[in-house]
Amino acid sequence: MSRKTLDKTLKPHWVWAIALGSSIGWGAFVLPVEWMGKAGPLGVIIGFAIGAILMGLIAVSYGFLIEKFPVSGGEFAYSFISMGKTHAFICGWFLTLGYICIVALNASAFALMFKFVFPDFTMNLKLYSIAGWDVYLVEILVATVALAFFTYLNIKGSGLSGKMQFIFCLIMLGGVFILTTLVGGTPQGSFENVQPLFKPEISTLAAILSIVAIAPWAYVGFDNIPQAAEEFNFSSKKAFSLIILAIVFALVLYSMMTIATAMANPWEQMVEAGYIWGTGAAISDLLGTTGLSLLVLALSMGIFTGLNGFTISSSRLLFAMSRAKILPPAFSKLHPKSGTPYVGIIFTAIIASLAPWFGREVLLWVVDMSSIGVSIAYFYTSYTAYTFYKWNTGTKVANANITTNPTKKFIALLGMIASIVFMLLLLLPFSPAYLGIESRIALIIWIALGGIFYLANRQVFNNLSNEELSYLILGENAAKK
């Protein structure tokens, strides 16, 4: 039985950039006002800090599993190891949802940025209104062109996309640092504008929890590292440190953009004003064209890193699932020249291109959906790591990979609990972060689409033995299982 593999072309700093750039994306630059409307400035920062700690707990499991099983598919492969092929499909399909959602979000955010900076150009050829938002043909074309560019870039090769990702990240980091410094250095940029620190109408706990609930979405990106593991040209032992470094940088960038936005203008006034792009309006009022240009540059880099990083990850995940005969064989086809899984890349772009047709509100709908998808994947990963550790030396096991480490076993258990908490915050009706009706409908549609794929390939998938599947999913690592 033949097994297709991907070329090892990714360097450590490129992989770090894939993780960080994917974690930041567009949200840090577009949504600070919306977040402050939920929790207040300090509530946002504390919520993201708690989220970073919880992600760090989950990252321990990722680091262990990437070292043991450096294959494309990441969480899909891990769930197969611990719970079998049906759970592998469930995990992989929901994670695909999370990844493609974020590609769609970044494309929509790019169109939104154009609408703010070039309104006369973008607001042409109005098509219709949805959820109180006017949708124009030009903004849809802008998003589509961005998707087409990164589709082309990824088809050309992972080496090129990894190198560009690192450059984009450096520009983004520099832009955020300069922008925050400029805001803090102006007389009008005052900490008085940051008051009150929390949203007055709700309890501090509820405010913070509303932000913690979206932490899986805010930090999703560090888990792009296992998706690219098969393409590492370095030791997989470095994966854990790269993940932690990406999470720390992401927390700093989220916090800096929240503070910069709040200092630029009284945040409660910005929430009440209902700007198309609150952060853009605040920075433009305070720093003029120079500040807005810096913000647009940083936002563009954030969007580009998100588009690029999640296109890489979603296509690798689809490739791994197809290689295991769980999705149609087209997804595991490799480009004859570049060796990239080009069908998965194109599929990602096509699904993501639907989002701009639904207007501004789709951004918030899809954030919730992606949080569900990645929380499910986090649970499976933490559970798999949990099964590889034992509490004490008194338990005899046949698997050489299983080791005594009560500390890491407990951390993996905490990761499982954190993942369940994230899901409950989004699924329980009385939660402050409960999914909106639009998100629930879209989630049902995605589940139905997954059911169609599963049924279409069920016979082939079920006819494979566990040994054959282990080889297809894990390759040479199957022997370690």
Buried (B, 14 or more C-beta within 10 A) or exposed (E): EEBBBBBEBBBBBBBBBBBBBBBBBBBBBBBBBBBBBBBBBBBBBBBBBBBBBBBBBBBBBBBBBBBBBBBBBBBBBBBBBBBEBBBBBBBBBBBBBBBBBBBBBBBBBBBBBBBBBEEEEBBEEEBEEBEEEBBBEBBBBBBBEBBBBBBEBBBBBBBBBBBBBBBBBEBBBBBBBBBBEBBBEEEEBBEEBBBEBBBEEBEBEBBBBBBBBBBBBBBBBBBBBBBBBBBBBEEBEBBBEBBBBBBEBBBBBBBBBBBBBBBBBBBBEBBEEEBBBBBBBBBBBBBEEEBBBBBBBBBBBBBBBBBBBBBBBBBBBBBBBBBBBBBBEBBBBBBEEBBBBBBBBBBBBEBBBEBBBBBBBBBBBBBBBBBBBBBBBBBBBBBBBBBBBBEEEEEEEEEEBEBBBEEBBBBBBBBBBBBBBBBBBBBEEEBBBBBEEBBBEBBEEBEEEBEEBBEEBEEEBEEBEEEBBBBBBBBEBBEEB
